């Protein structure tokens, strides 16, 4: 029970960190927030085998997010 509550707090913090990174046009908060957002979701869904792929997925999402915020 306490683990679930803690992971929900991490999901919310990751979402806020990603939004902050999009507002500031900074890739590092988007990457950190993406990892903090995706990892607990994968845990809740039972996809433990996909957990090592969370950082590359978050990196791709942060690159796409920066390109959409700052079109060059």
C-alpha positions in Angstrom: 0.0 0.0 0.0 2.7 2.4 0.9 4.7 1.5 -2.2 1.7 2.3 -4.4 1.2 5.7 -2.8 4.9 6.5 -3.1 4.9 5.5 -6.8 1.8 7.7 -7.4 3.7 10.6 -5.9 6.7 9.9 -8.2 4.4 9.8 -11.2 2.9 13.2 -10.3 6.3 14.7 -9.7 7.6 13.4 -13.0 4.6 14.9 -14.8 5.2 18.3 -13.2 9.0 18.1 -13.9 8.3 17.3 -17.6 5.9 20.2 -17.9 8.4 22.5 -16.2 11.1 21.4 -18.8 8.7 22.1 -21.7 8.0 25.6 -20.4 11.8 26.3 -19.9 12.7 24.6 -23.1 15.2 22.4 -21.2 15.8 18.8 -22.1 17.2 17.6 -18.8 14.0 18.2 -16.7 12.0 16.6 -19.5 14.3 13.5 -19.5 14.2 13.2 -15.7 10.5 13.7 -15.5 9.9 11.2 -18.3 11.9 8.6 -16.5 10.1 9.3 -13.2 6.8 9.2 -15.0 7.3 6.1 -17.1 9.1 3.8 -14.7 6.3 3.5 -12.1 3.7 3.2 -14.9 5.6 0.2 -16.3 5.8 -1.3 -12.8 2.1 -0.9 -12.3 1.3 -2.5 -15.6 3.6 -5.5 -14.8 6.0 -4.8 -17.7 9.1 -5.5 -15.7 11.0 -6.6 -18.8 10.5 -3.2 -20.4 11.9 -1.2 -17.4 15.5 -1.2 -18.9 14.1 0.5 -21.9 12.5 3.4 -20.0 15.6 5.8 -20.2 15.9 5.5 -24.0 12.2 6.0 -24.4 12.3 9.0 -22.2 15.3 10.4 -24.2 13.4 10.1 -27.4 10.3 11.7 -25.9 12.5 14.6 -24.6 14.1 15.1 -28.0 10.7 15.1 -29.7 9.3 17.5 -27.0 12.2 20.0 -27.5 11.7 19.9 -31.3 8.0 20.7 -30.9 8.6 23.5 -28.4 11.5 25.0 -30.3 11.1 24.5 -34.1 14.3 25.3 -35.9 
